[in-house]
Amino acid sequence: MPIHKHDCNHCTFIKTAAEVDYYICLNSDGTDGSLIKRYSDEPSDNTSYNLHHLLIDYRQQETIA
């Protein structure tokens, strides 16, 4: 269960780790979205990462290793 309030109906809670809630939010057609890290109940207290960019960075690291 999340520990911080998050009022977006499009987000799916993933897990809480080290007092941070993690969510995935996909766009309406499911082709792209964001990874959201929520640090508190304050609406602006979060970080958002574009999933497409995260996956590209991950794949590039795999080919280097």
VOGU-3710 file (C-alpha; in Angstrom, 3 decimals, decimal comma):
1> mpihkhdcnh> 0,000/0,000/0,000  1,250/3,504/-0,790  2,243/5,749/2,101  1,740/9,073/0,260  -1,464/10,507/-1,192  -1,594/10,396/-5,003  -4,793/11,470/-6,748  -4,206/10,467/-10,375  -6,677/7,884/-11,713  -4,293/6,926/-14,544
11> ctfiktaaev> -1,440/5,792/-12,293  -0,858/2,264/-11,042  0,906/1,848/-7,719  3,978/-0,404/-7,990  5,682/-0,428/-4,586  7,068/1,600/-1,688  10,796/1,528/-0,979  12,830/3,763/1,346  9,755/5,957/2,088  9,159/6,565/-1,665
21> dyyiclnsdg> 6,050/5,406/-3,544  6,543/4,247/-7,137  3,831/4,484/-9,803  3,534/3,762/-13,512  1,312/6,093/-15,503  0,590/5,111/-19,121  -0,855/7,426/-21,734  -4,341/6,702/-23,096  -3,192/4,266/-25,821  -0,627/2,531/-23,591
31> tdgslikrys> 2,323/3,232/-25,886  4,220/5,565/-23,553  4,067/6,917/-20,040  6,008/7,803/-16,923  7,604/6,294/-13,861  6,616/8,504/-10,920  8,392/8,635/-7,570  6,263/10,267/-4,837  8,160/11,565/-1,777  5,295/13,056/0,289
41> depsdntsyn> 1,641/14,110/0,120  2,584/17,488/-1,388  1,425/17,592/-5,036  4,772/18,933/-6,275  6,942/16,547/-4,223  7,575/13,950/-6,923  9,886/13,058/-9,778  8,718/11,815/-13,155  10,754/9,873/-15,724  9,640/9,188/-19,288
51> lhhllidyrq> 9,357/5,390/-19,740  10,564/5,511/-23,346  13,794/7,250/-22,306  14,328/4,897/-19,356  13,966/1,853/-21,609  16,319/3,256/-24,253  18,949/4,014/-21,580  18,517/0,505/-20,107  18,877/-1,183/-23,512  21,990/0,838/-24,317
61> qetia> 23,561/-0,216/-21,005  22,799/-3,882/-21,790  24,603/-3,689/-25,141  27,655/-2,092/-23,512  27,937/-4,775/-20,810
//
